[in-house]
Amino acid sequence: MRWMRLWVGVGIVSAALVAASVAGWLLTRGAAKASYTANDVTAAFASVGLPLTKTVMRGSEAALGPSDGRFTVIVVASDAKARENFKPYRTMKSPDTFQLLAGNVIVESDASNNETPLPNTTRQQIRNAIGRLGPPKR
């Protein structure tokens, strides 16, 4: 009887430790992972003929754009934060808008950037730049 209580106690403690370990792993798994840096993004866009200027930098976050202001590239601190910030853009789809999410990078263009829609050639250049970033860093 005494051994049985001991084994039950050990089992409960072991289960609690495993649960705590798994919970900790799940909480930290994607919490602060950022796929790309502002420098990565700037280099990728420059490589396809779209040089970007850093307009705002705050820690690891940046708002970038071309000198003509036709679109905005936002580099946020984590992939998870980018997904959260991108949610409103999903509802704004129209032929005049352009939104793209890749890792922790959001690209957007709408009437607030320019009165005319972003040309298809520029849209393709943006997609090519995002493609040059390569697989997300994990």
C-alpha positions, -999 to +999 in steps of 0.1 A: +000+000+000+028+024+010+047+016-023+015+022-043+010+057-028+047+065-035+043+055-071+011+075-075+029+105-060+059+101-083+035+097-112+016+129-104+049+149-099+063+135-132+031+144-151+032+179-137+068+183-148+061+171-183+030+193-185+050+224-174+078+216-198+054+212-227+035+244-218+068+263-216+078+250-250+045+259-266+046+294-251+081+302-264+078+282-297+070+312-319+068+340-295+097+362-307+108+346-339+114+370-367+121+356-401+139+386-416+157+418-406+152+452-421+186+448-437+175+415-453+144+432-467+163+463-480+189+441-497+162+419-513+142+448-527+174+465-540+183+433-558+152+436-579+155+473-586+133+486-558+156+505-534+140+512-501+147+539-476+143+535-439+117+559-428+111+547-393+132+524-371+122+512-336+143+484-323+140+455-347+110+470-363+110+492-394+088+510-419+104+511-453+094+524-487+106+536-520+114+573-525+081+577-545+060+563-516+040+540-539+041+512-512+051+505-476+071+476-463+067+470-425+092+447-407+078+438-373+094+421-343+080+386-349+061+365-374+032+361-349+029+399-346+030+403-383+002+378-387-019+396-361-012+430-377-020+417-412-056+406-403-072+440-411-055+440-446-073+407-455-106+425-456-094+454-477-088+434-509-097+452-541-081+457-575-067+490-563-049+475-532-019+452-528-011+434-496+015+407-490+026+389-458+058+369-456+072+359-422+075+391-402+072+414-433+040+431-445+039+450-478+009+472-485-002+497-511-036+514-514-051+548-521-033+563-491+001+556-508-009+569-542-039+579-562-034+552-588-031+514-582+003+499-580+013+487-615+014+449-621+051+452-630+059+467-595+037+441-578+057+414-595+090+430-585+078+430-549+069+393-551+103+387-566+120+406-537+101+386-512+111+354-530+148+365-527+145+366-489+146+329-490+131+305-465+122+320-431+150+319-405+140+296-377 
